[in-house]
């Protein structure tokens, strides 16, 4: 699936053969640090969850300047449309994909070195599913936040520390666009009410079916 500016995506992956991606608290923190380094400039972030053996992000890809794409080694000038000065969609998608790949490769390299491990850390190339309806965004936010509970890491998702859910409960500065997310729920009360009452994800099966 191509990655297109101004569209929302569910980005996810899991450990190779079900192996853990995070063994210590510092692994979760380092993963988020690398995310900021590689992805913050190309994507707005609305929710995330880091489980021991897999992860989820909800992002919206930012518009990027042609000059930024062309100065990377992954995209050549031959990939610019001959009929305009706008990059071909394939070149743009390739640019985004490379940024995510750089992020995951950096984490895998550091993880393998720290734990004297060899081989692929992630199961496959990262998954990406485009959100087809703005109304589905609230379901995906809640789905991501409830993921630790669904996979029985905890009995109550509120007790799990490595999701973006807790960031909505305070004024701490974060990469998450909290105000925009809360607008989707008509405010914090709506955000909490939806998280506490909705358990039906049938509307967004098309973006989470690999995890069901």
N, C-alpha and C positions, 0 to 999 in steps of 0.2 A: 504493500500500500504506500502510495506517495504521501509525503509530508508537505502540506500546503500552508502558506502564511494565513493568519487570521482564522484558522480552524482549531477546534478543540480536539485533543487526543487523550486516550487512555494509554499510558506507556507502562509496560510491565515486563518482568522476566523472573526466572527462578534459578536456583542453583543446579548445576549439572548433576544429573542422576538424583535429584532431590537433596543434594548436600546443602549444608548451611552456608549462607553468605555472610552472616554476622555471628561472631563467637563471643565478642566482648562489647561492652558499652562504647568503647572507643572506636569500634568498627562502624557503628551506626553514625557516630558524629563525623568520622572521616568521610563516609559515603556522602553525607550532606554537604560537607566542605567541598568535595570534588564536584558535586552537583552545582553548587554556586559558581565554582571556577569555570566549568565548561558549558553549563546550560542557561544560567541566569541571563546572559546577553541575548539568547535566541528564543526564550520562551517565558511566558508568564505562568506562574504556578498557583494552583488553587487548592490542591489537597495532595497528601502523600501518606503512605503507610509502609514501614519497613518491617517485615516479618523475618524470622530467623532464616528462612530459605527462599523468600521471594519478596518482591516489592511492587508498589503501585504508585503512579503519579497521574494527576489530572493537569494538563497543561494547555495553553493556547500559544501557538507559534507566532513569534513577532515578525513583522516585516523587516527585511534586511536589505541593505544597500548593495547594488550590483558590484561596487568596488570591493566590498567586504568579501563577497563570494569569490570574485576573480583573483584575489590575492592569495587564496588558499591553493595548496598544491593539488587538492582533490578535484578541483573544477577548472577546466581549461577554457580559454577564450573561444574555442571551437564549439562550446556548448551554449553560447549566447545565440539567441534567435537571430536569423539573418534578416528578418523583416522588421525588427524593432530593436531598441536598446534594452529590452526587458529580457531577463534570463529565461531560458526554457524551463518549464516546470520540473523536468527531470533533473536539471542541474541544481535547482533550488532544493529539491527533495534530497539529492545526494549530499548537499552541503549540511542540511539539518541532520541527516543520518550519520554523517561523519562526526559531527559534534557529539552526538549521543554515544557513538562507538568509542570516541576518544575518552569520554567520561568512564564508560564501563571498563575499557582496557586499562585505564590508569588505576582503577580500583582493584581489578583482578591482579595486576602486576604487583601492587603493594601488598595485597592479601597473601598472595603466593609466597612472596619474599618473607613476610612476617612469620608465616606458619610453615615455612619450608615445604611448600606444596608445589606440585607441577601439574600442568594440563589446564584445560578449560574450566573456568569457574562457573560460567553461566551455561544454562542448558542449550540455548539457541541464540540466534540473533534476536535482539529485543523485540517484544511485541508492541504493535501500535494499532489502535482502533480509533477511527474518527467518529466523534459524536455527531449524530445525524439530526438531533433536535436540541434546541436550547433548553427545552423543558426537561430533558434527560440529565442535565448537569446536576441537579439537586440529588437525583437518585445515585449518581456515580460518586458524589461527595460522600453521601452517607454510606454507600457500599464500601468505599475505601476505608472510612473510619471504623466501620463495624467488622472489617476483615479479620482482625485478631480474634474477635469473639467467634466469628463463623468458623475459623480454623482451630478453635478451642485452645488457643494460646492463653486466653484468660476467659473467665466466666462473664465478665462485664468489660466491654470495650473501653470504658472510661478508665480502667485500671492499667491499660497498656500505654507505656510512655512514648513509643516511637511512631506516633502518627501526628498529623497536623491538627487533630481535634482539639488538643489542649491549648493550642495557640489562639483559639478563638475566645478563650476565657480570660485573657489578660491583654494588656496594651503593649506587650513586648514587640519590638520591631522584628520583622521576619520577612522571608522571601514570599510568603503566602499573601495573596491579595485578599485580605480578610474582608474589607468593606464591600468589595464586589461580590464575594461569595454570600455574605449576609444579605445583600440586596436580592439575591436569587430566592432567599427564604423569607423575604419581607421582614428582615431583622433578626436579632439574636433569639428572641422568643420562638420565632418560627423555625429557626435553625435547630434549637433544642427540641422543640415539639416533634419535628420530622424525624430526628435521630431517635427519639424515644418511642415513636409509634409506628413508623413504616418498616416493614420487613419484606416487602414485595419488590423484587428486582426483575420481574418478568419483562418490564418495559425496556430494560437495558441488557437483555441477554446477549444481544449481538456484540456488545463490547466487553462482556465479562465471562462468556461461556467457557473459556479455557480454564477459568478459576472456579466454576460451579461444580 
